[in-house]
């Protein structure tokens, strides 16, 4: 939900629906973890890198939905391109 309008902001909606500080911190922790993934860029496309990031996060957090993993891959590639 936090990234549903990414790269636009939906901070206000997110904060109103996710009311606990712990839940908001958990989401931000996952976003921070995503950005710390080391990728061997080689000759990969941004799409390939996004898939790789999603796979790494799936390994680390199997509870995340496929849609969440895709958004995390998109988040990573948007910020590093």
HELIX and SHEET records of a PDB file:
HELIX    1   1 UNK A   11  UNK A   17  1                                   7    
HELIX    2   2 UNK A   21  UNK A   35  1                                  15    
HELIX    3   3 UNK A   46  UNK A   60  1                                  15    
HELIX    4   4 UNK A   66  UNK A   80  1                                  15    
END                                                                             
